[in-house]
Amino acid sequence: MRKLVLLLSVAAFGAMPVLAQSSDKPLPPKDRRDPNYVRCRLIDVTGSLVKKEKTCKTNREWEELRTRGNSDAERFIEQNRTGANPNG
C-alpha cells in the first residue's frame, strides 16, 4: 500500500510541470522581425536630463508611429516653405 501511494505521488508531481506549462494564451513570437514581436525602448522624458520612460509596443505599432511622425513632419515642412504660408 505504501509503495502504491509513493508511486502515485511521484507520478502526480512528475505531471505538474506539464500541467503548469499549458495555458490558453499563445506564446509570443520568437522572430524579432515578426509584426507582433514586442520591443521595449527607453524614451527621454521631456524636461528631464536623466529620466527615461520604458515604452513597449509591437513592431507593427512602432512602424505606424514612425510613419505617422514622418508624414506629420513632411506636412509641416510643406506648409512652412517660403510662399506657401499666407501669413508669413
C-alpha positions in Angstrom: 0.0 0.0 0.0 2.8 2.4 0.9 4.5 1.7 -2.4 1.3 2.5 -4.3 0.9 5.8 -2.5 4.5 6.7 -3.1 4.2 5.7 -6.8 1.1 7.8 -7.2 2.6 10.9 -5.6 5.7 10.7 -7.7 3.5 10.4 -10.8 1.4 13.4 -9.8 4.5 15.6 -9.1 6.0 14.5 -12.4 3.0 15.6 -14.3 2.8 19.0 -12.6 5.3 20.8 -14.9 3.3 19.6 -17.9 0.1 21.0 -16.5 1.7 24.3 -15.4 3.1 24.8 -18.9 -0.2 24.5 -20.7 -2.1 27.8 -21.0 -4.7 29.4 -23.1 -2.8 32.4 -24.3 -0.4 32.0 -27.3 3.3 32.2 -26.9 4.9 35.4 -28.1 6.7 35.2 -31.5 10.4 34.5 -31.3 11.3 36.1 -34.6 12.4 39.7 -33.9 11.1 40.8 -37.4 7.6 39.5 -36.7 5.0 42.3 -36.7 3.6 41.0 -33.3 7.0 40.8 -31.6 7.1 43.2 -28.6 10.0 45.6 -28.4 10.7 47.9 -25.5 12.5 51.3 -25.8 13.7 53.9 -23.4 12.2 57.3 -24.3 13.7 60.5 -23.0 11.2 62.4 -20.7 10.7 66.0 -21.8 12.1 68.4 -19.3 14.5 66.0 -17.7 18.2 65.5 -18.5 18.3 62.0 -17.0 14.8 60.5 -16.6 13.7 57.9 -19.2 10.4 56.1 -19.6 10.2 52.5 -20.8 7.7 52.0 -23.6 6.8 48.6 -25.0 4.9 48.2 -28.4 4.8 45.6 -31.2 6.8 46.1 -34.3 3.6 47.0 -36.1 2.8 49.8 -33.6 6.4 51.2 -33.8 6.2 51.2 -37.6 2.8 53.1 -37.5 4.3 55.7 -35.1 7.3 56.2 -37.4 5.2 56.5 -40.5 2.8 59.0 -38.8 5.7 61.1 -37.5 7.3 61.2 -40.8 4.1 62.3 -42.6 3.4 64.9 -40.0 7.0 66.3 -40.4 6.7 66.4 -44.2 3.3 68.2 -44.0 4.8 70.8 -41.5 7.7 71.4 -43.9 5.4 71.8 -46.9 3.1 74.2 -45.1 6.0 76.4 -44.0 8.0 76.7 -47.2 8.6 80.2 -48.5 5.5 81.4 -50.2 3.3 78.6 -49.0 2.3 80.3 -45.8 -0.2 83.2 -46.5 0.6 84.8 -43.1 4.4 84.8 -43.4 
